[in-house]
Amino acid sequence: MMIEVFRQSAIKLKGEKVIYFDPFKIKPNEVEKADMIFITHDHYDHYDLESIEKLKKEETVLIVPTCLEERAKQITSNVKVVKPNIKFQLDGITIQTIPAYNLTKSFHPKEKEYVGYLITIEKQTYYIMGDTDVTPEAMNVRCDYLFIPIGGLYTMNLEEAVYYVHEVKPKKVIPIHYGSIIGEISLGEKFRELINKDIEVELYIKEE
């Protein structure tokens, strides 16, 4: 599986399918038409209509939480609307939605029903957390690849992210949600230095 992280929480997974998560400010040289586009919530740096329009083709499935149902259906008829704590299959891929919310901050209330995605492709599991703190639901997730926000303020901070990684012990962890809107680009290296050496850390976000 080929992995790319562009900026903020914009992720691309490419195997038999081309899958994007929260595409944001996608540049012309980053465009490869998507089979699926997953959106975690309705903030501008996660639901970027311009990027979605660049990536979608007629057959692209757009997977969105309920808060985006009406907006998504205005741009495509291929919409799958999800709530937290559901599990379903899509084109041979197993998908589970994990609640994504803040514990003590007001940016991502639990009642908004924002989500992260735990997907299983070719017997490997990928957990894209979305904008979240270290929640009880997240503590119950086990995965091979973890995409974790580390920028702080709107999500968990560096120390909380390190704690979470050491608790759930993925094979590989990829930090996201830093380096542009919130969190210095240097956070990535700091994060890697703090992670136990038996867990591989891969840094994709670069200074632009």
HELIX and SHEET records of a PDB file:
HELIX    1   1 PRO A   28  GLU A   30  5                                   3    
HELIX    2   2 LEU A   49  LEU A   55  1                                   7    
HELIX    3   3 THR A   66  LEU A   68  5                                   3    
HELIX    4   4 GLU A   69  LYS A   73  1                                   5    
HELIX    5   5 LYS A  110  LYS A  112  5                                   3    
HELIX    6   6 PRO A  136  MET A  139  1                                   4    
HELIX    7   7 LEU A  158  VAL A  168  1                                  11    
HELIX    8   8 LEU A  187  LEU A  194  1                                   8    
SHEET    1   A 6 MET A   2  VAL A   5  0                                        
SHEET    2   A 6 ILE A  11  LYS A  14 -1                                        
SHEET    3   A 6 VAL A  18  PHE A  21 -1                                        
SHEET    4   A 6 MET A  36  PHE A  38  1                                        
SHEET    5   A 6 VAL A  61  PRO A  65  1                                        
SHEET    6   A 6 VAL A  79  VAL A  82  1                                        
SHEET    1   B 7 LYS A  87  LEU A  90  0                                        
SHEET    2   B 7 ILE A  93  PRO A  99 -1                                        
SHEET    3   B 7 VAL A 115  ILE A 121 -1                                        
SHEET    4   B 7 GLN A 124  ILE A 128 -1                                        
SHEET    5   B 7 TYR A 145  PRO A 149  1                                        
SHEET    6   B 7 LYS A 172  ILE A 176  1                                        
SHEET    7   B 7 GLU A 200  VAL A 201  1                                        
END                                                                             
